[in-house]
Amino acid sequence: MKKYQSWLVQKMIEEENSGTSLSHMFTKSLTDDLQYNMIAGFQEREDTKSNGGILALNVGWGKTIIILELLLRQGGSTLVCAPLTLIDQWKAEVQKFAPSLTTCEYYGRQRKQQADVVFTTYGTLRQVVSELKTFDRVVFDESHQIKNPSSQRAMACFEVKATKRWCVSATPYNDNNQQFQTQLRMLHIKPFEMNLPLLNNSPIFLKMFKRIIFSLDEKKLRRMGITPIKKKVKQTKIVSIGADVNLTMLLNEIGHNVEGSSSFISVLKPAAVRSQIACKDPSLFSLSAFSKRSENSDQEVTKDQLIKSLD
């Protein structure tokens, strides 16, 4: 492993073995049936505890390798929830870096749970979460995709039974506090299970952010003797390319649909995606129907669906 990866694994091990649970970092027990949460006030006592955090590294920095090393050092059964398109990549990484770990699948026709690592998809999870056993650990890959806390996918993530909980994402946070609170809820941090707009700029959350975010900044890299990669500044050139008749028709259709919509913002992003598909290869334009799905819809697309769409 690289030095920064080993450093992060050690920090994650310390979190998993911490005697102070992450789930109750804002909570203090008062009596056998009462506790006080410094954000939400008095609550009924709840003893289910969890530890974990958010592994936030840029693409290509080895998040999967770090997770696998954590599993090798800590042991225990682990449920990995990931988009369908990434599970084969996970399997390949296990074979390459952690061949001693046994794996199985709980999606499609496979319904097995007896292995060191059990893979499932978010689409499957929302249907079978009640069937799953209690795991030592759960890993939510690409956790930023779980945005709406009221969606079936999010509710299923909340219900997974595991005391060690990790979110993995290169982009865990944007300017939408509610979406980020969904990930805090996936980690079972109280009182974010209340589904209220609790997150703000209060200093009370600084301690939490320092604890849950496992990432790297320039100072930490330099302390390890690693020189951060400098971003290359590229000049942008605008090139005009003439479109053929068919492509022009497609783009005009997209523009007409956007202009005729009463909710402009809701169609702007899907329209941009469809435009990209049309410009790259108009023969794939029929697949753009999948870009119009809302964030609450099942985002997974099977090979059969793609073939049928092309037909």
Stockholm file with secondary structure:
# STOCKHOLM 1.0

chainA/1-311         MKKYQSWLVQKMIEEENSGTSLSHMFTKSLTDDLQYNMIAGFQEREDTKSNGGILALNVGWGKTIIILELLLRQGGSTLVCAPLTLIDQWKAEVQKFAPSLTTCEYYGRQRKQQADVVFTTYGTLRQVVSELKTFDRVVFDESHQIKNPSSQRAMACFEVKATKRWCVSATPYNDNNQQFQTQLRMLHIKPFEMNLPLLNNSPIFLKMFKRIIFSLDEKKLRRMGITPIKKKVKQTKIVSIGADVNLTMLLNEIGHNVEGSSSFISVLKPAAVRSQIACKDPSLFSLSAFSKRSENSDQEVTKDQLIKSLD
#=GR chainA/1-311 SS CCHHHHHHHHHHHHHHTCSSCSTTTTEEEEETTEEEETTTEEEECCCCCCEEEEECCCTTSCHHHHHHHHHHHHCSCEEEEECHHHHHHHHHHHHHHCTTSCEEEEETTEECCCSSEEEEEHHHHHHHGGGCCCEEEEEEETGGGCCCTTSHHHHHHHHCCEEEEEEECSCCCCSCHHHHHHHHHHTTCTTGGGCSCCCCSCGGGHHHHHHHEECCCHHHHHHTTCCCCCCCCCCCCCCCCCCCHHHHHHHHHHHHHHHTCSCHHHHHHHHHHHHHHHHHCGGGGGGGGGGGCCTTSCCCCCHHHHHHHHC
#=GC SS_cons         CCHHHHHHHHHHHHHHTCSSCSTTTTEEEEETTEEEETTTEEEECCCCCCEEEEECCCTTSCHHHHHHHHHHHHCSCEEEEECHHHHHHHHHHHHHHCTTSCEEEEETTEECCCSSEEEEEHHHHHHHGGGCCCEEEEEEETGGGCCCTTSHHHHHHHHCCEEEEEEECSCCCCSCHHHHHHHHHHTTCTTGGGCSCCCCSCGGGHHHHHHHEECCCHHHHHHTTCCCCCCCCCCCCCCCCCCCHHHHHHHHHHHHHHHTCSCHHHHHHHHHHHHHHHHHCGGGGGGGGGGGCCTTSCCCCCHHHHHHHHC
//
